């Protein structure tokens, strides 16, 4: 005869350590799901749901180390790491592996968020961003504004080909130049480097 599975009986039969991991994993998962939903519907940090602790409690650097979001990510990894490793290793090693899993989760989510933030950056090319930058001469630039050549220049990590003129001597293909001023929206004035 088939018995009905009773979740409370199963949970009560677990070791105290395993119960703790399950409680941490369940609570962190629930909070993580709520945070994720709030972020996707636009109720994230900008709308009064600031998840970071006191402004003096974090390191200055590429991300805030001490935040509610990172705490949830840590406990998500810690709880599920403890549940997964519990039957495989001794309790002391499980604690260490769960801690390491929590730390790895924080850095994984940091990396994911960093990639999403890159998508939101304005990488629109503006010729003003070429000022004072070095460039490679792509097509020879004739001397003394007697014609146009082309330079290849990196702006915000992307390469662009721009018309270029010089007031000085001819700059051959493969030479180096520096942008000193902007003539119009498609042309810059360069000097030989």
Residue pairs with C-beta under 8 A, 6 or more apart in sequence:
11 19
11 22
14 22
17 82
17 86
17 91
17 94
18 82
18 83
18 86
20 82
21 78
21 79
21 80
21 82
21 83
21 86
21 98
22 79
22 83
23 79
24 75
24 78
24 79
24 82
25 76
25 79
25 80
25 82
25 83
26 79
27 75
27 79
28 72
28 75
28 76
28 78
28 79
29 76
29 79
29 80
31 72
32 72
32 73
32 76
35 51
35 69
35 72
38 44
38 49
43 49
45 51
45 52
51 67
51 68
51 69
52 58
52 64
52 66
52 67
52 68
52 69
53 66
53 67
53 68
57 66
58 64
58 65
58 66
58 67
59 65
59 66
62 114
63 110
63 113
63 114
64 70
69 109
70 106
70 109
70 110
73 102
73 105
73 106
73 108
73 109
74 102
74 103
74 105
74 106
75 102
76 102
76 105
77 98
77 101
77 102
77 103
77 104
77 105
77 106
78 98
78 99
78 101
78 102
78 105
79 98
80 101
81 97
81 98
81 99
81 100
81 101
81 102
82 94
82 95
82 97
82 98
85 93
85 94
85 97
85 98
85 101
86 94
88 94
89 97
123 156
123 157
123 158
125 155
125 156
125 158
125 160
126 155
127 162
127 182
127 185
127 186
127 188
128 182
129 155
129 156
130 153
130 155
130 160
130 162
130 179
130 182
130 188
131 179
131 180
131 181
131 182
132 178
132 179
132 180
133 153
133 154
133 155
133 178
133 179
134 153
134 176
134 177
134 178
134 193
135 151
135 152
135 153
135 162
135 164
135 176
135 177
135 178
135 179
135 190
136 151
136 152
136 153
136 174
136 175
136 176
136 177
137 149
137 150
137 151
137 152
137 164
137 171
137 172
137 173
137 174
137 175
137 176
137 177
138 149
138 150
138 151
138 152
138 161
138 173
139 149
139 150
139 173
140 149
140 170
140 171
140 172
140 173
141 147
141 148
141 149
141 150
141 151
141 164
141 165
141 166
141 170
141 171
141 177
141 190
142 148
142 149
142 165
142 166
142 170
143 166
143 168
143 169
143 170
144 166
144 167
144 168
145 165
145 166
145 167
147 165
148 163
148 164
148 165
148 187
149 163
149 164
149 165
149 171
150 161
150 162
150 163
150 164
151 161
151 162
151 164
151 177
151 179
151 188
151 190
152 159
152 160
152 161
153 159
153 160
153 162
153 179
154 160
162 186
162 187
162 188
163 186
163 187
163 188
164 177
164 179
164 187
164 188
164 189
164 190
165 183
165 187
165 188
165 189
165 190
166 177
166 189
166 190
166 191
166 192
167 189
167 191
168 191
168 192
169 192
171 177
171 190
171 192
175 192
175 193
176 192
176 193
177 190
177 191
177 192
177 193
178 190
178 191
178 193
179 188
179 189
179 190
180 188
180 189
180 190
180 191
181 188
181 189
182 188
182 189
183 189
